């Protein structure tokens, strides 16, 4: 786009026919042609935008503990917890969520050591609410003992 200087004395702003008056951060004004209006969005694009809004709202509705759990998962996959949550939500909908499973439910392992991580989270949530650190340590120790590979 070709920039043309605008006379500052006139103090113009806005549009002149198909030209737009713009200003830089330093205050210099220039005139450029107006951008093309994009095609109307397809139904699929509108649906994807709606799903993205729902995913963002679902993230905001998560508790602090659930967000921290996603942050932990995100570190393992090289993403933020927010990005991981949105990715999972948009790919699978609400079916696979939350990553912290409900009682008696286990997520399918998709990340390295995911099952162990979830089991540790379950132990922390189950025992940590009571504040009994000794019971938590014992539960985590028992968990790691059962998960160790057999020597051979």
N, C-alpha and C positions, 0 to 999 in steps of 0.2 A: 504494500500500500504506500502510495506516495504521500509524504507529509508536505503540507504547504503552510508557511507562516501566516498567522492571523494577527491583524493589527490589534494590539492590546488596548489602544486608546478607545476602541469601540466597546470593549467589555462584553463581547458576545459570549453566549454559552448556549448549548443545546444543539438544534439541528438547523441546517440550511438546505432545503430540498433533500437531496440524497447524501449530503455531507454532514459529518458530526464534528463538533468542536470538542477537542480533548485537551487535557492539561497533564503535564508531567509532574513528578513530585517536586521539582524545583520551581514550578509555577509557569513554565513556558507553555504557551498554547499552540496547538496545531490543528489543522483541518484534515480529516481523512474521510474516505468513503464509508458509508454505513455497511456493516456486515450483513451477509445473507441470512435470512431467517431459515432455521433448519426445518426439515420435513416434519410433519406432524408425527408424534410418537405412535408406534404400533401398539396393539393391545398387549403383546408380550412384554414390551418395554414398560408400559404402565403397570402391569401386574408385578414385574420385577421391582419397580420402584416402591410399590405398595408393600411387597414382602420385606424390602430393605427397611422401610419405616417400622414395620412390625418387629423386625429383628432388633433395631435400635431401641424401641420401646421395651422389648423383653430384656435387653441388657440392663437398662435403667431400673427395671423392676427386680433384678437379682439382689439378694442380700450381700452384705460385705464379704461374708465367708464364701459364698458361691463365686463371687468375682475373684477372690484370692485363689480359689481352686483353679479357675480358668487361667489366672496368671501363672500358676505353677505348671499347668499343662503347656501353656504358650511358650514358656522358657525352653522346654524340651524340644519343641518343634521350631524354635527360632522366630516365633511370632509373639505379639502381645496377646494377653487374654481376651481383649476386646475383639481383635481380628480373628482369633480362633473361634470365639463364640459366634460371630457373624458368619464365618465360613460354615460352621457346623449347622447353624440355624437355616442358612439359605440352601445348603445342599440337602439336608435331611428334614427340614421343617422342625417341628417341636418333638418329633418322635425320639430322637437320640438325647434329648436334653432332660434334665441337667446332667453334666458329667459326674457330679456327685450323685450316685444312684440312690433311689428310694430303697426302703428296707426290703431285703430279699431280691433285689434286682442288680444285675451286673452289666456294665456296658461291654461291648465287644472290644477287645484290645486292638487299638489302631496305632498306638505310639509305643516306643520301647518301655517296658516295665510298667505299662499302664495299669495292669491288674494289681500289681503290688502297690502302686501309688494310691489307687482307689481304696484298697484294703486298709492302707495306713490312714487315709482320710476317714474311713468309716470308724476305725478305732479311735481316732482323735475326737471325732464328733460324738461317738458313743460314750467314751470315758471322760473326755475333756470337759463335758458339760458339768460333771460332778466336781471337777477341780481336784480329783485324786490323782496326783502326778505318779505315785508309785503304781497304781493300777494301770495307768496309761503306759508307763515304761514296761510293765510286765506284758501287757497286751501286744505292744510293738515287738518285744523280744520274742514272744511266742509266734508272732506272725513271721518274723524273719527266719526263725528256726524251721518253720514248715515250708518256706519258699526256697531254701538253699538247695542247690543241686546235689545229688548224691555223689560222694567221693568214689573214684573208681579208676 
